[in-house]
Amino acid sequence: MITAEGLTKRFGDKTAVQDVSFTVRPGSVTGFLGPNGAGKSTTMRLIVGLDRPTAGRATIGGREYRRMRAPLTEVGLLLDAKAVHTGRTARNHLRAMAATHGIPASRVDEVIDLAGIGSVGNKRAGKFSLGMGQRLGIAAALLGDPHTLILDEPVNGLDPEGVLWVRQFVRQAASEGRTVLLSSHLMSEMAQTADHVIVMGRGRVLADAPLDQLVHDWTRSTVRVRTPRAADLAAAVNGADVEIVSVEPDLLEVVGLTAARIGDLAADRGIPLHELTPTRGSLEDAYLALTGDSVEYRTRTAPEAGAPLEEVVA
């Protein structure tokens, strides 16, 4: 279990993390989300003692990381896949790490195969592509067969097969009762991987909830209805808590009623339906709703000819 209690970190006049508290429980995958500059990486560094908190405390299994006798066997870390000796081969990099904890060379071979880098095990790490570097970092995190995994953007640079492997691996790790904290900017991937989600913005925790609850609380369910009698249907379903948007002459989007209820109302009035499609909000929708006021870095869209620039969230 990972526990953060009132974590605060200031760098001079800038507060990167402010009074952050949460618990990451074993047996599930906890997604860690937030815009660039939200404080996610700083929080992860505070958890493992790479930065010292200005205030607060973080523990893993009830102990501070710096007090662990053999941290590789307790916590698997991937915070910066580039943090390798570029002149060493992948195999020798892992052997050097293993030697610090008395981990046998046979385990090095196991994680090399597990991470899918057997064909480049004797290649210098400095020559690795981004994806191969990520795989080496994951292999290093798994070296001590730890019960806790803290992975910062583990699918960055991976091909589809690698992304699928990471997803399956962390799900398997959680099913074995391990604690998994996983950050990613890929909302679609996080939606398929995480059970629980912590969202940060401007150094603070904005949400801490099961993924399904987060999506339910921060998005709206809509029903798309296509009918040649759109006006009649709109009158039939209209009510105090119902919102109706005319998308096209024969297409409505309805918020506030279920598809079943809309279908019943249409049937009662003999209104033909050519489409009745319920749509649920996504994790991405919930994330954007939560962090809309917490985005520090923005880009601008290319305007139409003669039109002003329009600011959009990156």
Sine and cosine of phi, psi and omega as CSV:
sin_phi,cos_phi,sin_psi,cos_psi,sin_omega,cos_omega
0.00,0.00,0.69,-0.72,0.07,-1.00
-0.96,-0.27,0.77,-0.64,-0.01,-1.00
-0.79,-0.61,0.82,-0.57,0.11,-0.99
-0.93,-0.36,0.77,-0.64,-0.06,-1.00
-0.80,-0.60,0.97,-0.23,0.09,-1.00
0.87,0.49,0.56,0.83,-0.03,-1.00
-0.90,0.44,0.78,-0.62,0.08,-1.00
-0.69,-0.72,0.68,-0.73,0.05,-1.00
-0.65,-0.76,0.84,-0.55,0.05,-1.00
-0.90,-0.43,0.67,-0.74,0.13,-0.99
-0.90,-0.44,0.99,-0.11,-0.09,-1.00
0.90,0.43,-0.83,-0.56,0.00,-1.00
-1.00,0.09,-0.14,0.99,-0.06,-1.00
-0.99,-0.12,0.78,-0.63,0.08,-1.00
-0.99,-0.12,0.94,-0.35,-0.03,-1.00
-0.99,0.11,-0.57,0.82,-0.01,-1.00
-0.69,-0.73,0.74,-0.67,-0.10,-1.00
-0.78,-0.63,0.95,-0.31,0.14,-0.99
0.79,0.61,0.79,0.61,-0.05,-1.00
-1.00,0.00,0.82,-0.57,0.04,-1.00
-0.71,-0.70,0.72,-0.70,0.09,-1.00
-0.22,-0.98,0.20,-0.98,0.07,-1.00
-0.76,-0.65,0.77,-0.64,0.08,-1.00
-0.96,-0.27,0.91,-0.41,-0.15,-0.99
-1.00,-0.10,0.48,-0.88,0.05,-1.00
-0.94,0.35,0.39,-0.92,0.08,-1.00
1.00,0.00,0.03,1.00,0.03,-1.00
-0.52,-0.85,0.33,-0.95,0.05,-1.00
-0.99,-0.11,0.86,-0.52,0.03,-1.00
-0.98,-0.21,0.87,-0.48,0.05,-1.00
-0.99,0.11,0.64,-0.77,-0.03,-1.00
-0.87,-0.50,0.94,-0.34,-0.15,-0.99
-0.85,-0.52,0.39,-0.92,0.08,-1.00
0.28,-0.96,0.42,-0.91,0.04,-1.00
-0.91,0.41,0.23,-0.97,0.12,-0.99
-0.83,0.55,0.71,-0.70,-0.01,-1.00
0.99,0.11,0.12,0.99,-0.04,-1.00
-0.97,0.26,-0.36,0.93,-0.02,-1.00
0.95,-0.31,0.13,0.99,-0.04,-1.00
-0.90,0.44,-0.79,0.61,-0.05,-1.00
-0.90,0.44,-0.63,0.78,0.04,-1.00
-0.88,0.47,-0.66,0.75,0.02,-1.00
-0.88,0.47,-0.68,0.74,0.03,-1.00
-0.89,0.45,-0.64,0.77,0.03,-1.00
-0.91,0.41,-0.59,0.81,0.05,-1.00
-0.92,0.40,-0.61,0.80,-0.02,-1.00
-0.88,0.47,-0.60,0.80,-0.06,-1.00
-0.96,-0.26,0.28,0.96,0.16,-0.99
0.97,0.24,0.20,0.98,0.06,-1.00
-0.96,0.26,-0.42,0.91,0.19,-0.98
-0.82,-0.57,0.58,-0.82,0.03,-1.00
-1.00,-0.06,0.79,-0.61,-0.03,-1.00
-0.92,0.40,0.57,-0.82,0.14,-0.99
-0.94,0.35,-0.57,0.82,0.07,-1.00
-0.45,-0.89,0.34,-0.94,0.04,-1.00
1.00,0.00,-0.06,-1.00,-0.12,-0.99
-0.46,-0.89,0.55,-0.83,0.09,-1.00
-0.77,-0.63,0.68,-0.73,0.02,-1.00
-0.73,-0.68,0.42,-0.91,0.08,-1.00
-0.81,-0.59,0.90,-0.44,-0.09,-1.00
0.88,0.47,0.50,0.87,0.05,-1.00
1.00,0.07,-0.01,1.00,0.00,-1.00
-0.80,-0.60,0.47,-0.88,0.11,-0.99
-0.95,0.30,0.59,-0.81,-0.07,-1.00
-0.84,0.54,-0.64,0.76,-0.08,-1.00
-0.93,0.37,-0.22,0.97,0.01,-1.00
-0.99,-0.12,0.04,1.00,0.01,-1.00
-0.98,0.20,0.68,-0.73,-0.02,-1.00
-0.96,0.28,-0.61,0.79,-0.02,-1.00
-0.71,-0.71,0.97,0.26,-0.13,-0.99
-0.87,0.50,-0.53,0.85,0.00,-1.00
-0.89,0.46,-0.47,0.88,-0.02,-1.00
-1.00,0.06,-0.11,0.99,-0.02,-1.00
-0.92,-0.39,-0.58,0.82,-0.06,-1.00
-0.71,-0.70,0.81,-0.59,0.10,-1.00
-0.99,-0.16,0.83,-0.55,-0.10,-0.99
-0.90,-0.45,0.69,-0.73,0.25,-0.97
-0.71,-0.70,1.00,-0.09,0.02,-1.00
-0.94,-0.33,-0.51,0.86,0.01,-1.00
-0.47,-0.88,0.98,-0.20,-0.06,-1.00
-0.90,0.43,-0.29,0.96,-0.01,-1.00
-0.99,0.11,-0.07,1.00,-0.05,-1.00
-0.99,0.16,0.92,0.39,0.02,-1.00
-0.72,-0.69,0.34,-0.94,0.12,-0.99
-0.98,0.21,0.96,-0.29,-0.15,-0.99
-0.91,0.42,-0.33,0.94,0.00,-1.00
-1.00,0.07,-0.18,0.98,0.01,-1.00
-1.00,-0.02,0.48,-0.88,0.15,-0.99
-0.95,0.31,0.30,-0.95,0.03,-1.00
-0.84,0.54,-0.68,0.73,-0.02,-1.00
-0.90,0.45,-0.70,0.71,-0.02,-1.00
-0.94,0.34,-0.54,0.84,0.09,-1.00
-0.87,0.50,-0.72,0.69,-0.01,-1.00
-0.94,0.33,-0.59,0.81,0.05,-1.00
-0.90,0.44,-0.63,0.78,0.03,-1.00
-0.90,0.44,-0.66,0.75,0.06,-1.00
-0.90,0.45,-0.70,0.71,-0.03,-1.00
-0.88,0.48,-0.62,0.79,-0.05,-1.00
-0.88,0.47,-0.50,0.87,-0.02,-1.00
-0.93,0.36,-0.31,0.95,-0.05,-1.00
-0.85,-0.53,0.16,0.99,-0.01,-1.00
0.92,0.39,0.45,0.89,0.02,-1.00
-0.99,0.14,0.75,-0.66,-0.08,-1.00
-0.92,0.39,0.45,-0.89,0.00,-1.00
-0.88,0.48,-0.46,0.89,0.01,-1.00
-0.88,0.48,-0.51,0.86,0.03,-1.00
-0.94,0.34,-0.56,0.83,0.06,-1.00
-0.86,0.51,-0.73,0.68,0.01,-1.00
-0.88,0.47,-0.60,0.80,-0.01,-1.00
-0.90,0.44,-0.74,0.67,-0.06,-1.00
-0.96,0.29,-0.49,0.87,0.09,-1.00
-0.89,0.47,-0.71,0.71,0.04,-1.00
-0.93,0.38,-0.66,0.75,-0.02,-1.00
-0.88,0.48,-0.64,0.77,-0.04,-1.00
-1.00,0.09,-0.06,1.00,0.07,-1.00
0.97,0.24,0.51,0.86,-0.01,-1.00
-0.88,-0.47,0.41,0.91,0.00,-1.00
-0.86,0.51,-0.58,0.81,-0.05,-1.00
-0.96,0.29,-0.29,0.96,-0.01,-1.00
-0.86,-0.51,0.31,0.95,-0.05,-1.00
-0.87,0.50,-0.48,0.88,-0.01,-1.00
-0.97,-0.22,0.31,0.95,0.05,-1.00
-0.99,-0.14,0.58,-0.82,0.01,-1.00
-0.90,0.43,0.71,-0.71,-0.06,-1.00
-0.88,0.48,-0.48,0.88,0.00,-1.00
-0.91,0.41,-0.27,0.96,0.00,-1.00
-0.99,-0.13,0.03,1.00,-0.07,-1.00
-0.96,0.30,0.54,-0.84,0.18,-0.98
-0.95,0.31,0.15,-0.99,0.02,-1.00
-0.86,0.51,-0.70,0.71,-0.02,-1.00
-0.91,0.42,-0.67,0.74,0.02,-1.00
-0.91,0.40,-0.59,0.81,0.06,-1.00
-0.89,0.46,-0.63,0.77,0.05,-1.00
-0.90,0.44,-0.66,0.75,0.01,-1.00
-0.90,0.44,-0.62,0.78,0.05,-1.00
-0.90,0.43,-0.65,0.76,0.04,-1.00
-0.89,0.46,-0.62,0.78,0.05,-1.00
-0.92,0.39,-0.66,0.75,0.05,-1.00
-0.86,0.52,-0.67,0.74,0.02,-1.00
-0.90,0.44,-0.62,0.78,0.01,-1.00
-0.91,0.41,-0.48,0.87,-0.06,-1.00
-1.00,-0.01,-0.10,0.99,-0.18,-0.98
-0.81,0.58,-0.70,0.72,-0.05,-1.00
-1.00,-0.04,0.22,0.98,-0.02,-1.00
0.76,0.65,0.81,0.59,-0.14,-0.99
-0.97,0.25,0.35,-0.94,0.03,-1.00
-1.00,0.00,-0.15,0.99,0.02,-1.00
-0.79,-0.62,0.73,-0.69,0.04,-1.00
-0.85,-0.53,0.78,-0.62,0.08,-1.00
-0.84,-0.54,0.95,-0.30,-0.16,-0.99
-0.84,-0.54,0.90,-0.45,-0.01,-1.00
-0.99,-0.15,0.93,-0.36,0.00,-1.00
0.79,0.61,0.82,0.57,-0.07,-1.00
-0.93,0.37,-0.37,0.93,-0.04,-1.00
-1.00,-0.09,0.08,1.00,-0.01,-1.00
-0.88,0.48,0.86,-0.52,0.05,-1.00
1.00,0.09,-0.05,1.00,-0.02,-1.00
-0.99,0.13,0.49,-0.87,0.09,-1.00
-0.98,0.21,0.15,-0.99,-0.05,-1.00
-0.81,0.58,-0.62,0.79,0.02,-1.00
-0.90,0.43,-0.64,0.77,0.01,-1.00
-0.92,0.39,-0.63,0.78,0.05,-1.00
-0.88,0.47,-0.70,0.71,0.02,-1.00
-0.89,0.45,-0.65,0.76,0.01,-1.00
-0.89,0.46,-0.71,0.71,0.02,-1.00
-0.87,0.48,-0.69,0.72,0.00,-1.00
-0.86,0.52,-0.75,0.66,-0.03,-1.00
-0.92,0.40,-0.61,0.79,-0.03,-1.00
-0.91,0.41,-0.74,0.67,-0.05,-1.00
-0.93,0.37,-0.55,0.84,0.07,-1.00
-0.91,0.42,-0.65,0.76,0.04,-1.00
-0.91,0.42,-0.67,0.75,0.01,-1.00
-0.87,0.49,-0.68,0.73,0.01,-1.00
-0.91,0.41,-0.63,0.78,-0.01,-1.00
-0.91,0.42,-0.37,0.93,0.05,-1.00
-1.00,0.07,0.05,1.00,0.03,-1.00
1.00,-0.03,0.19,0.98,0.02,-1.00
-0.99,0.15,0.33,-0.94,0.06,-1.00
-0.99,-0.12,0.79,-0.61,-0.07,-1.00
-0.78,-0.63,0.86,-0.50,0.12,-0.99
-0.90,-0.43,0.85,-0.52,-0.19,-0.98
-0.73,-0.68,0.82,-0.57,0.08,-1.00
-0.96,-0.29,0.50,-0.87,0.05,-1.00
-0.25,-0.97,0.48,-0.88,0.14,-0.99
-1.00,-0.09,-0.06,1.00,-0.02,-1.00
-1.00,0.02,0.99,-0.14,-0.07,-1.00
-0.89,0.45,-0.64,0.77,-0.02,-1.00
-0.89,0.45,-0.60,0.80,0.02,-1.00
-0.95,0.31,-0.67,0.74,0.02,-1.00
-0.89,0.46,-0.59,0.81,0.00,-1.00
-0.89,0.45,-0.48,0.88,0.00,-1.00
-1.00,0.00,-0.19,0.98,-0.15,-0.99
-0.92,-0.38,-0.68,0.73,-0.17,-0.99
-0.99,0.13,0.56,-0.83,0.15,-0.99
-0.99,-0.13,-0.57,0.82,-0.08,-1.00
-0.75,-0.66,0.50,-0.87,-0.06,-1.00
-0.72,-0.70,0.72,-0.69,0.16,-0.99
-0.91,-0.41,0.81,-0.59,-0.01,-1.00
-0.91,-0.42,0.78,-0.63,0.05,-1.00
-0.92,-0.40,0.45,-0.89,0.07,-1.00
-0.42,-0.91,0.79,-0.62,-0.01,-1.00
0.77,0.63,0.66,0.75,0.12,-0.99
0.99,0.11,0.05,1.00,-0.03,-1.00
-0.84,-0.55,0.37,-0.93,0.09,-1.00
-0.99,0.16,0.86,-0.51,0.01,-1.00
-1.00,-0.05,-0.50,0.86,0.00,-1.00
-0.40,-0.92,0.52,-0.85,0.00,-1.00
-0.48,-0.88,0.99,-0.10,-0.15,-0.99
-0.35,-0.94,0.32,-0.95,0.17,-0.99
-0.84,0.55,0.56,-0.83,-0.10,-0.99
-0.83,0.56,-0.73,0.68,-0.04,-1.00
-0.88,0.48,-0.63,0.77,0.01,-1.00
-0.92,0.39,-0.66,0.75,0.02,-1.00
-0.86,0.51,-0.73,0.69,0.01,-1.00
-0.90,0.44,-0.66,0.75,0.00,-1.00
-0.89,0.45,-0.68,0.74,-0.09,-1.00
-0.97,0.25,-0.43,0.90,-0.15,-0.99
-0.89,-0.45,0.19,0.98,0.08,-1.00
-0.69,-0.72,0.17,-0.99,0.03,-1.00
-0.88,-0.47,0.61,-0.79,0.10,-1.00
-1.00,0.03,0.72,-0.70,-0.05,-1.00
-0.82,-0.57,0.54,-0.84,0.10,-1.00
-0.88,-0.47,0.85,-0.53,0.08,-1.00
-1.00,0.04,0.79,-0.61,-0.04,-1.00
-0.79,-0.62,0.85,-0.53,0.05,-1.00
-0.93,-0.37,0.81,-0.58,-0.04,-1.00
-0.41,-0.91,0.58,-0.81,0.07,-1.00
-0.95,0.31,-0.16,0.99,0.03,-1.00
-0.89,-0.46,0.85,0.53,-0.08,-1.00
-0.88,0.48,-0.65,0.76,-0.02,-1.00
-0.90,0.44,-0.66,0.75,0.01,-1.00
-0.91,0.42,-0.65,0.76,0.00,-1.00
-0.92,0.39,-0.66,0.75,0.01,-1.00
-0.86,0.52,-0.66,0.75,0.03,-1.00
-0.92,0.39,-0.58,0.82,-0.04,-1.00
-0.94,0.33,-0.59,0.81,-0.09,-1.00
-0.99,-0.12,-0.12,0.99,-0.08,-1.00
-0.89,0.45,0.64,-0.77,0.01,-1.00
-0.24,-0.97,0.05,-1.00,-0.09,-1.00
-0.90,0.45,-0.57,0.82,-0.07,-1.00
-0.95,-0.31,0.32,0.95,-0.04,-1.00
-0.93,-0.36,0.72,-0.69,0.06,-1.00
-0.91,-0.41,0.77,-0.64,-0.06,-1.00
-0.83,-0.56,0.79,-0.62,0.04,-1.00
-0.85,-0.52,0.79,-0.62,0.06,-1.00
-1.00,0.04,0.95,-0.32,-0.04,-1.00
-1.00,0.09,-0.68,0.73,0.05,-1.00
-0.64,-0.77,0.18,-0.98,-0.01,-1.00
-0.81,0.59,-0.52,0.85,-0.02,-1.00
-0.90,-0.43,0.26,0.97,-0.06,-1.00
-0.77,-0.64,0.81,-0.59,0.04,-1.00
-0.87,-0.49,0.48,-0.88,0.20,-0.98
-0.89,-0.46,0.81,-0.58,-0.11,-0.99
-0.88,-0.48,0.77,-0.64,0.08,-1.00
-0.89,-0.46,0.75,-0.66,0.06,-1.00
0.91,-0.41,-0.12,0.99,0.07,-1.00
-0.72,-0.69,0.50,-0.87,0.06,-1.00
-0.98,0.19,0.31,-0.95,0.05,-1.00
-0.88,0.47,-0.61,0.79,0.00,-1.00
-0.88,0.47,-0.69,0.73,-0.02,-1.00
-0.92,0.39,-0.64,0.76,0.04,-1.00
-0.89,0.45,-0.67,0.74,0.03,-1.00
-0.88,0.48,-0.65,0.76,0.01,-1.00
-0.90,0.43,-0.70,0.72,0.00,-1.00
-0.89,0.45,-0.63,0.77,0.03,-1.00
-0.92,0.40,-0.67,0.74,-0.01,-1.00
-0.89,0.45,-0.65,0.76,-0.01,-1.00
-0.86,0.50,-0.47,0.88,-0.08,-1.00
-0.95,-0.30,0.12,0.99,0.04,-1.00
0.92,0.39,0.49,0.87,-0.01,-1.00
-1.00,0.00,0.87,-0.50,0.00,-1.00
-0.95,0.31,0.63,-0.78,0.04,-1.00
-0.89,-0.45,0.79,-0.62,0.05,-1.00
-0.98,-0.17,-0.24,0.97,0.08,-1.00
-0.40,-0.92,0.66,-0.75,0.08,-1.00
-0.56,-0.83,1.00,-0.07,-0.17,-0.98
-0.83,-0.55,0.94,-0.34,0.10,-0.99
-0.97,0.23,0.69,-0.73,0.05,-1.00
-0.82,-0.58,0.71,-0.70,-0.03,-1.00
-0.96,-0.28,0.55,-0.84,0.06,-1.00
-0.89,0.46,0.44,-0.90,-0.03,-1.00
-0.97,-0.26,0.16,-0.99,0.11,-0.99
-0.87,0.50,-0.62,0.79,0.03,-1.00
-0.88,0.48,-0.66,0.75,0.05,-1.00
-0.87,0.49,-0.72,0.70,-0.01,-1.00
-0.90,0.44,-0.68,0.74,0.00,-1.00
-0.87,0.49,-0.72,0.69,-0.01,-1.00
-0.91,0.42,-0.61,0.79,0.04,-1.00
-0.90,0.43,-0.64,0.77,-0.02,-1.00
-0.94,0.34,-0.66,0.75,-0.19,-0.98
-0.98,-0.22,0.13,0.99,-0.06,-1.00
-0.82,0.57,-0.55,0.84,0.00,-1.00
-0.99,-0.14,0.12,0.99,-0.10,-1.00
-0.88,-0.47,0.21,0.98,-0.02,-1.00
-1.00,0.09,0.86,-0.51,-0.05,-1.00
-1.00,0.03,-0.55,0.84,-0.06,-1.00
-0.91,-0.42,0.77,-0.63,-0.05,-1.00
-0.79,-0.62,0.42,-0.91,0.12,-0.99
-0.89,-0.45,0.10,-0.99,0.03,-1.00
-0.82,-0.57,0.59,-0.80,0.01,-1.00
-0.98,0.19,0.42,-0.91,0.12,-0.99
-0.96,0.28,0.80,-0.60,-0.09,-1.00
-0.99,0.15,0.31,-0.95,0.20,-0.98
-0.92,0.40,0.31,-0.95,-0.02,-1.00
-0.83,0.55,0.84,-0.55,0.04,-1.00
0.99,0.13,-0.06,1.00,-0.02,-1.00
-1.00,-0.05,0.48,-0.88,0.02,-1.00
-0.95,0.30,0.38,-0.92,0.09,-1.00
-0.90,0.44,0.60,-0.80,0.03,-1.00
-0.90,-0.43,0.80,-0.60,-0.02,-1.00
-0.98,0.18,0.73,-0.68,0.04,-1.00
-0.72,-0.70,0.39,-0.92,0.05,-1.00
-0.95,0.32,0.69,-0.73,0.02,-1.00
-0.92,0.39,0.00,0.00,0.00,0.00
